[in-house]
Amino acid sequence: MIRSAVLIAGTALLPLALQGCVARTAYNVARAPIQAGSKAADWATVSGDEADRERGRELRRKCKERYDPYYCE
């Protein structure tokens, strides 16, 4: 008798417990295209740090090829 009452109560509370899971899944599904777009934009653009490093590499390479006091000191 008690066992069936606990089973009925647990079954009645199950939809309430799953509402959070459904809401979280809906939130993640709605947010996925935005995150994918921002990730693609991040890959497509060059940050200031990346540009500075690339410029430094280019200057070091030029200094090895041909010395120029303006750039190499």
N, CA, C and O atoms as a GROMACS GRO file, in nm:
protein
  292
    1MET      N    1   0.083  -0.119   0.000
    1MET     CA    2   0.000   0.000   0.000
    1MET      C    3   0.088   0.126   0.000
    1MET      O    4   0.068   0.216  -0.081
    2ILE      N    5   0.184   0.131   0.092
    2ILE     CA    6   0.272   0.247   0.100
    2ILE      C    7   0.359   0.255  -0.025
    2ILE      O    8   0.386   0.363  -0.077
    3ARG      N    9   0.401   0.139  -0.072
    3ARG     CA   10   0.486   0.134  -0.191
    3ARG      C   11   0.412   0.191  -0.313
    3ARG      O   12   0.470   0.265  -0.392
    4SER      N   13   0.287   0.157  -0.328
    4SER     CA   14   0.211   0.209  -0.442
    4SER      C   15   0.185   0.359  -0.427
    4SER      O   16   0.181   0.431  -0.527
    5ALA      N   17   0.169   0.407  -0.305
    5ALA     CA   18   0.149   0.550  -0.283
    5ALA      C   19   0.276   0.628  -0.320
    5ALA      O   20   0.267   0.735  -0.380
    6VAL      N   21   0.392   0.574  -0.285
    6VAL     CA   22   0.518   0.638  -0.320
    6VAL      C   23   0.537   0.637  -0.472
    6VAL      O   24   0.585   0.735  -0.529
    7LEU      N   25   0.501   0.529  -0.536
    7LEU     CA   26   0.511   0.517  -0.681
    7LEU      C   27   0.419   0.618  -0.750
    7LEU      O   28   0.459   0.680  -0.848
    8ILE      N   29   0.300   0.633  -0.701
    8ILE     CA   30   0.206   0.729  -0.760
    8ILE      C   31   0.256   0.872  -0.738
    8ILE      O   32   0.248   0.954  -0.829
    9ALA      N   33   0.306   0.901  -0.619
    9ALA     CA   34   0.356   1.035  -0.590
    9ALA      C   35   0.479   1.066  -0.677
    9ALA      O   36   0.492   1.177  -0.728
   10GLY      N   37   0.566   0.970  -0.692
   10GLY     CA   38   0.685   0.988  -0.775
   10GLY      C   39   0.649   1.010  -0.920
   10GLY      O   40   0.710   1.092  -0.988
   11THR      N   41   0.550   0.936  -0.968
   11THR     CA   42   0.505   0.952  -1.106
   11THR      C   43   0.439   1.088  -1.126
   11THR      O   44   0.453   1.148  -1.232
   12ALA      N   45   0.369   1.136  -1.026
   12ALA     CA   46   0.304   1.266  -1.036
   12ALA      C   47   0.406   1.379  -1.035
   12ALA      O   48   0.384   1.482  -1.098
   13LEU      N   49   0.517   1.363  -0.965
   13LEU     CA   50   0.619   1.467  -0.956
   13LEU      C   51   0.718   1.464  -1.072
   13LEU      O   52   0.795   1.558  -1.091
   14LEU      N   53   0.718   1.357  -1.148
   14LEU     CA   54   0.813   1.342  -1.258
   14LEU      C   55   0.803   1.456  -1.361
   14LEU      O   56   0.907   1.509  -1.400
   15PRO      N   57   0.684   1.495  -1.407
   15PRO     CA   58   0.678   1.606  -1.503
   15PRO      C   59   0.733   1.737  -1.446
   15PRO      O   60   0.793   1.816  -1.519
   16LEU      N   61   0.713   1.761  -1.319
   16LEU     CA   62   0.766   1.882  -1.258
   16LEU      C   63   0.919   1.880  -1.256
   16LEU      O   64   0.983   1.983  -1.276
   17ALA      N   65   0.975   1.765  -1.232
   17ALA     CA   66   1.121   1.753  -1.227
   17ALA      C   67   1.182   1.767  -1.366
   17ALA      O   68   1.294   1.816  -1.379
   18LEU      N   69   1.110   1.724  -1.471
   18LEU     CA   70   1.164   1.728  -1.606
   18LEU      C   71   1.149   1.865  -1.672
   18LEU      O   72   1.211   1.889  -1.776
   19GLN      N   73   1.072   1.955  -1.616
   19GLN     CA   74   1.053   2.086  -1.677
   19GLN      C   75   1.184   2.162  -1.686
   19GLN      O   76   1.209   2.232  -1.785
   20GLY      N   77   1.268   2.150  -1.586
   20GLY     CA   78   1.398   2.217  -1.591
   20GLY      C   79   1.485   2.164  -1.702
   20GLY      O   80   1.555   2.241  -1.768
   21CYS      N   81   1.482   2.033  -1.725
   21CYS     CA   82   1.561   1.973  -1.832
   21CYS      C   83   1.512   2.020  -1.968
   21CYS      O   84   1.592   2.051  -2.057
   22VAL      N   85   1.382   2.026  -1.984
   22VAL     CA   86   1.324   2.069  -2.112
   22VAL      C   87   1.357   2.216  -2.137
   22VAL      O   88   1.393   2.253  -2.248
   23ALA      N   89   1.346   2.298  -2.034
   23ALA     CA   90   1.377   2.440  -2.049
   23ALA      C   91   1.524   2.461  -2.082
   23ALA      O   92   1.557   2.544  -2.166
   24ARG      N   93   1.612   2.388  -2.017
   24ARG     CA   94   1.755   2.401  -2.042
   24ARG      C   95   1.788   2.356  -2.185
   24ARG      O   96   1.869   2.420  -2.252
   25THR      N   97   1.726   2.249  -2.231
   25THR     CA   98   1.750   2.201  -2.366
   25THR      C   99   1.701   2.303  -2.469
   25THR      O  100   1.770   2.329  -2.568
   26ALA      N  101   1.583   2.360  -2.446
   26ALA     CA  102   1.530   2.463  -2.537
   26ALA      C  103   1.624   2.584  -2.540
   26ALA      O  104   1.647   2.641  -2.647
   27TYR      N  105   1.676   2.622  -2.426
   27TYR     CA  106   1.769   2.735  -2.418
   27TYR      C  107   1.896   2.704  -2.497
   27TYR      O  108   1.944   2.789  -2.572
   28ASN      N  109   1.950   2.584  -2.482
   28ASN     CA  110   2.072   2.546  -2.553
   28ASN      C  111   2.049   2.540  -2.704
   28ASN      O  112   2.136   2.579  -2.782
   29VAL      N  113   1.933   2.491  -2.745
   29VAL     CA  114   1.902   2.483  -2.888
   29VAL      C  115   1.888   2.623  -2.946
   29VAL      O  116   1.936   2.648  -3.057
   30ALA      N  117   1.824   2.713  -2.874
   30ALA     CA  118   1.807   2.849  -2.923
   30ALA      C  119   1.940   2.924  -2.926
   30ALA      O  120   1.959   3.012  -3.011
   31ARG      N  121   2.031   2.892  -2.838
   31ARG     CA  122   2.159   2.962  -2.827
   31ARG      C  123   2.265   2.907  -2.922
   31ARG      O  124   2.364   2.976  -2.949
   32ALA      N  125   2.247   2.787  -2.974
   32ALA     CA  126   2.349   2.722  -3.056
   32ALA      C  127   2.387   2.800  -3.181
   32ALA      O  128   2.506   2.815  -3.208
   33PRO      N  129   2.292   2.852  -3.261
   33PRO     CA  130   2.332   2.926  -3.381
   33PRO      C  131   2.412   3.053  -3.348
   33PRO      O  132   2.502   3.090  -3.423
   34ILE      N  133   2.379   3.117  -3.238
   34ILE     CA  134   2.450   3.239  -3.199
   34ILE      C  135   2.593   3.204  -3.162
   34ILE      O  136   2.687   3.274  -3.201
   35GLN      N  137   2.611   3.098  -3.086
   35GLN     CA  138   2.746   3.057  -3.047
   35GLN      C  139   2.827   3.014  -3.169
   35GLN      O  140   2.946   3.045  -3.178
   36ALA      N  141   2.764   2.944  -3.262
   36ALA     CA  142   2.836   2.901  -3.382
   36ALA      C  143   2.878   3.022  -3.466
   36ALA      O  144   2.988   3.025  -3.520
   37GLY      N  145   2.789   3.120  -3.476
   37GLY     CA  146   2.823   3.241  -3.551
   37GLY      C  147   2.937   3.319  -3.488
   37GLY      O  148   3.024   3.369  -3.558
   38SER      N  149   2.936   3.330  -3.357
   38SER     CA  150   3.044   3.403  -3.290
   38SER      C  151   3.176   3.327  -3.300
   38SER      O  152   3.282   3.389  -3.312
   39LYS      N  153   3.170   3.195  -3.297
   39LYS     CA  154   3.292   3.116  -3.311
   39LYS      C  155   3.350   3.132  -3.452
   39LYS      O  156   3.471   3.144  -3.468
   40ALA      N  157   3.263   3.133  -3.553
   40ALA     CA  158   3.309   3.152  -3.691
   40ALA      C  159   3.370   3.290  -3.708
   40ALA      O  160   3.473   3.305  -3.774
   41ALA      N  161   3.309   3.392  -3.650
   41ALA     CA  162   3.364   3.528  -3.658
   41ALA      C  163   3.499   3.535  -3.589
   41ALA      O  164   3.589   3.605  -3.635
   42ASP      N  165   3.513   3.464  -3.479
   42ASP     CA  166   3.640   3.463  -3.407
   42ASP      C  167   3.750   3.398  -3.492
   42ASP      O  168   3.863   3.446  -3.494
   43TRP      N  169   3.716   3.291  -3.560
   43TRP     CA  170   3.814   3.224  -3.646
   43TRP      C  171   3.848   3.308  -3.768
   43TRP      O  172   3.961   3.302  -3.817
   44ALA      N  173   3.753   3.387  -3.818
   44ALA     CA  174   3.773   3.462  -3.941
   44ALA      C  175   3.850   3.592  -3.918
   44ALA      O  176   3.911   3.643  -4.012
   45THR      N  177   3.850   3.645  -3.798
   45THR     CA  178   3.916   3.772  -3.774
   45THR      C  179   4.049   3.750  -3.702
   45THR      O  180   4.073   3.646  -3.642
   46VAL      N  181   4.133   3.850  -3.710
   46VAL     CA  182   4.265   3.845  -3.647
   46VAL      C  183   4.266   3.946  -3.533
   46VAL      O  184   4.232   4.062  -3.552
   47SER      N  185   4.304   3.901  -3.416
   47SER     CA  186   4.309   3.991  -3.301
   47SER      C  187   4.433   4.078  -3.310
   47SER      O  188   4.523   4.053  -3.391
   48GLY      N  189   4.437   4.180  -3.227
   48GLY     CA  190   4.553   4.269  -3.224
   48GLY      C  191   4.680   4.196  -3.186
   48GLY      O  192   4.786   4.222  -3.243
   49ASP      N  193   4.670   4.106  -3.089
   49ASP     CA  194   4.788   4.028  -3.047
   49ASP      C  195   4.841   3.943  -3.162
   49ASP      O  196   4.961   3.936  -3.186
   50GLU      N  197   4.749   3.876  -3.233
   50GLU     CA  198   4.791   3.792  -3.344
   50GLU      C  199   4.857   3.875  -3.453
   50GLU      O  200   4.958   3.833  -3.511
   51ALA      N  201   4.802   3.992  -3.481
   51ALA     CA  202   4.860   4.080  -3.583
   51ALA      C  203   4.999   4.127  -3.540
   51ALA      O  204   5.091   4.133  -3.622
   52ASP      N  205   5.015   4.161  -3.413
   52ASP     CA  206   5.146   4.205  -3.362
   52ASP      C  207   5.250   4.094  -3.372
   52ASP      O  208   5.364   4.119  -3.413
   53ARG      N  209   5.212   3.972  -3.337
   53ARG     CA  210   5.307   3.861  -3.346
   53ARG      C  211   5.348   3.835  -3.490
   53ARG      O  212   5.465   3.813  -3.520
   54GLU      N  213   5.249   3.839  -3.580
   54GLU     CA  214   5.279   3.816  -3.722
   54GLU      C  215   5.372   3.926  -3.776
   54GLU      O  216   5.463   3.898  -3.853
   55ARG      N  217   5.347   4.049  -3.736
   55ARG     CA  218   5.432   4.160  -3.779
   55ARG      C  219   5.574   4.144  -3.724
   55ARG      O  220   5.671   4.170  -3.795
   56GLY      N  221   5.587   4.101  -3.599
   56GLY     CA  222   5.719   4.076  -3.542
   56GLY      C  223   5.793   3.966  -3.616
   56GLY      O  224   5.913   3.978  -3.641
   57ARG      N  225   5.724   3.860  -3.652
   57ARG     CA  226   5.788   3.752  -3.728
   57ARG      C  227   5.835   3.803  -3.864
   57ARG      O  228   5.945   3.771  -3.909
   58GLU      N  229   5.750   3.883  -3.927
   58GLU     CA  230   5.786   3.937  -4.058
   58GLU      C  231   5.908   4.027  -4.048
   58GLU      O  232   5.998   4.019  -4.133
   59LEU      N  233   5.915   4.112  -3.947
   59LEU     CA  234   6.031   4.199  -3.930
   59LEU      C  235   6.158   4.120  -3.901
   59LEU      O  236   6.264   4.153  -3.954
   60ARG      N  237   6.149   4.018  -3.818
   60ARG     CA  238   6.267   3.934  -3.790
   60ARG      C  239   6.316   3.864  -3.916
   60ARG      O  240   6.436   3.852  -3.938
   61ARG      N  241   6.223   3.817  -3.996
   61ARG     CA  242   6.259   3.750  -4.122
   61ARG      C  243   6.328   3.850  -4.216
   61ARG      O  244   6.428   3.816  -4.279
   62LYS      N  245   6.275   3.972  -4.225
   62LYS     CA  246   6.336   4.073  -4.311
   62LYS      C  247   6.475   4.112  -4.261
   62LYS      O  248   6.565   4.137  -4.341
   63CYS      N  249   6.493   4.118  -4.129
   63CYS     CA  250   6.624   4.152  -4.074
   63CYS      C  251   6.727   4.046  -4.106
   63CYS      O  252   6.845   4.077  -4.126
   64LYS      N  253   6.684   3.921  -4.112
   64LYS     CA  254   6.778   3.815  -4.149
   64LYS      C  255   6.816   3.826  -4.296
   64LYS      O  256   6.932   3.804  -4.332
   65GLU      N  257   6.719   3.860  -4.379
   65GLU     CA  258   6.746   3.871  -4.523
   65GLU      C  259   6.830   3.994  -4.555
   65GLU      O  260   6.927   3.986  -4.630
   66ARG      N  261   6.791   4.109  -4.500
   66ARG     CA  262   6.859   4.235  -4.531
   66ARG      C  263   6.853   4.324  -4.409
   66ARG      O  264   6.744   4.357  -4.361
   67TYR      N  265   6.968   4.361  -4.358
   67TYR     CA  266   6.975   4.443  -4.237
   67TYR      C  267   6.930   4.586  -4.266
   67TYR      O  268   6.975   4.647  -4.363
   68ASP      N  269   6.843   4.639  -4.183
   68ASP     CA  270   6.799   4.778  -4.193
   68ASP      C  271   6.795   4.833  -4.051
   68ASP      O  272   6.717   4.785  -3.969
   69PRO      N  273   6.878   4.933  -4.019
   69PRO     CA  274   6.886   4.983  -3.881
   69PRO      C  275   6.753   5.036  -3.830
   69PRO      O  276   6.728   5.034  -3.709
   70TYR      N  277   6.668   5.084  -3.919
   70TYR     CA  278   6.539   5.138  -3.876
   70TYR      C  279   6.451   5.028  -3.815
   70TYR      O  280   6.382   5.052  -3.716
   71TYR      N  281   6.453   4.909  -3.875
   71TYR     CA  282   6.366   4.800  -3.828
   71TYR      C  283   6.436   4.703  -3.736
   71TYR      O  284   6.371   4.642  -3.651
   72CYS      N  285   6.566   4.686  -3.751
   72CYS     CA  286   6.635   4.577  -3.684
   72CYS      C  287   6.695   4.615  -3.548
   72CYS      O  288   6.752   4.528  -3.482
   73GLU      N  289   6.684   4.738  -3.505
   73GLU     CA  290   6.741   4.775  -3.376
   73GLU      C  291   6.635   4.814  -3.278
   73GLU      O  292   6.666   4.848  -3.164
   0.00000   0.00000   0.00000
